[in-house]
Amino acid sequence: MSLLLAPNSMTRRSLLGGLAAGSALVLLHPFAARAAANQAHLRLMETTDIHVNIMPYDYYADKPNDTLGLSRTASFIDQVRAEAGNSMLIDNGDLLQGNPMGDYMAYEKGTKGGDLHPVMKAMNVLGYDCVTLGNHEFNYGLDFLFNVMAGAKFPVVCANLTKGQLASDPKKDDLFFKPYRIIEKQIRDGSGATSPLKIGFIGFVPPQIMVWDAKNLEGKAQTRDIVEAAKAWVPVMKEEGADIVVALSHSGIDGTGQSERMENASLYLAGVDGIDAIFTGHQHLVFPGPKDFDGIAGADIKKGTLMGKPAVMAGFWGSHMGLIDLLIEKDGNSWKIVDFTTEARPIYHRDENRKVVADAKDKAEIVAAVKEEHEATLAYVRRPVGKTSAPLYSYFALVADDPSVQIVSNAQTWYVKDLLKEGQYKDYPVLSAAAPFKAGGRNGPDYFTDVPAGNIAIKNVADLYLYPNTVQAVLITGAQVKNWLEMSAGMFNQVPEGAKDVPLLSTSFPSYNYDVIDGVTYQIDLSQPARFDKDGKLANPDSNRITDLKFDGKPIDPAQKFVVATNNYRAGGGGKFPDIAGDKVILVAPDTNRDVIVRYIIAEGTINPSADANWSFKPLPGTTAVFESGPKGRQYLADVKGAKIEDAGDGAEGFAKFRLVL
């Protein structure tokens, strides 16, 4: 077997194909080659935000996809272990929900009777050392979570999830899982001798799960601030002899300043004394890397550090393997870090024609382990429920009224009106708020809904509505309807009248927060700045992007009451929309939004998803803006209502560029 020092990324990419095919080449990390008798190389490997994407298969499109799949990431594991002197494997959460296999396991097959969840089957094959929880672990309820995790052959840690009320001292919290685990590992040093290393792993979940999954957690659990929990437990880990402490943080990187109960607290978590390295996730981004976190103080996107400490975020759906390589040195009876490197290693790249090229092959043991569930999921998603008379697509959902959003609103309105028809709210007008979930962005140029006219199967409904949210309804005023829309309009950058080809979409605004409200008509004035910031705080009080807002053909009455059908995430305060919180909820329905869409399609038989163009941009003569969408959207340009859109050529990383003529 020949040994090579780790080359640059381009050379590594050319060699990985040979390694995946069984080549004898091993790319030895420099730390493993140079470690002295009292030094050792320790490689820490991360997967994160797998979201049940075990196979390289897009169940929504019903076709293989080379950009995702734990079975692909897994093929790296043997390689990167061979490159290292010593190695450990962790996962950073969001394992159990995110594609139809997750729904099939939760709603159809279940996990009773001792059957292992396919995620556990795969992870047990790979030999994980430790994992933490992500926010989506709670989407199917606590019983489901505990049943699945009972099959894990590795420890699960989470330091800020309690069984009830928070104690005065975090160390006295009654936790569902161990807050940390100290693993004693025999480390081989540069001379070949072995000695024990005590490495501690501590896990964290976003505190916001109490809002996002209130239906599953209210009265059963509570969460603590991430940094607060770390400050309590890390000293305990050190007292118990941990040589190195590694944070498994299912929390992203936000440099806007530390605040209580931050969702994306990893930057400030890295600043906690005693933490030596940190794995992050949740945001579906890549760190270190050239663009996602550029300009954030304390985050070195080239060296891969947060607050000077090694850190990695390994993309999503198995797109990358995160690597933190430590050169450690024995100091008396303990070890310390003397050098490090970090890397997020992708499983694919795009060639000069922007075509996806796989850099990894499937690990056969993983494919075999989940074969039964994969085939059952295919049968599940192919089950027809009705027909559509026109195509459903989301390529222009952020710039024009859209059929994929329209059908969700139609179903929600139909459902809520029926539930309220005999009660105290029967005389209130019902509006519906819905957002596009598949709108490209960080998830790539193929991440759009595209359902042709004809039969609709469960896979298509799951494609329209990705999350297992439940239907809720709120009672609000006309003034609050306007503010809801003003918050949504933060999706757009300001476009001065007369400007040419200004970037239209804010890269920091998630598409799932771009709610369109059906049942009213309105225009959006892009020449105005956003009224609210991303946290729902009033940023520009004199700004009014939402103009000509009408109900029933007349200017909306700010005092009139409206029922708005939405989901549990938004109704509970998710997205921080002004005035929208649990105290406005008047209906908590038992059904998921997806089930409601299925029922609506079955009731209609054949649906007509054409958008009604109830919103548009205010005309700004001589003004244009540009945005990116999927190249396949070009075929639908002539069908877009309420907006003039032109093909503007190729965008970056496989996207197409379009021009909005205002």
Secondary structure, 3 states (H helix, E strand, C coil): CCEEECCCHHHHHHHHHHHHCCCCCEEECHHHHHCCCCEEEEEEEEECCCCCCCCCEECCCCEECCCCCHHHHHHHHHHHHHHCCEEEEEECCCCCCCCHHHHHHHHHHCCHHHCCCHHHHHHHHHCCCEEECCHHHHCCCHHHHHHHHCCCCCCEECCCEECCCCCCCHHHCCECCECEEEEEEEEECCCCCEEEEEEEEEEECCCCHHHHCHHHHCCCCEECCHHHHHHHHHHHHHHCCCCEEEEEECCCECCCCCCCCCCCEHHHHCCCCCCCEEEECCCCCEECCCCCCCCCCCEECCCCEECCEEEEEECCCCCEEEEEEEEEEEECCEEEEEEEEEEEEECEEECCCCCEEECCCCCHHHHHHCHHHHHHHHHHHCCEEEEECCCEECCCCCCCCCHHHHHHHHHHHHHHHHHHCCCCCCCCCEEEEECCCCECHHHCCCCECEECCEEEEHHHHHHHCCCCCEEEEEEEEHHHHHHHHHHHHHHECCCCCCCCCEECECCCCCHHHCCEEECCEEEECCCCCCCECCCCCECCCCCCCEEEEEECCEECCCCCEEEEEEEHHHHCCCCCCCCCCHHHEEEEEEEEHHHHHHHHHHHHCEECCCCCCCEEECCCCCCEEEEEECHHHHHHHHHCCCCEEEEEEECCCCCEEEEEEC
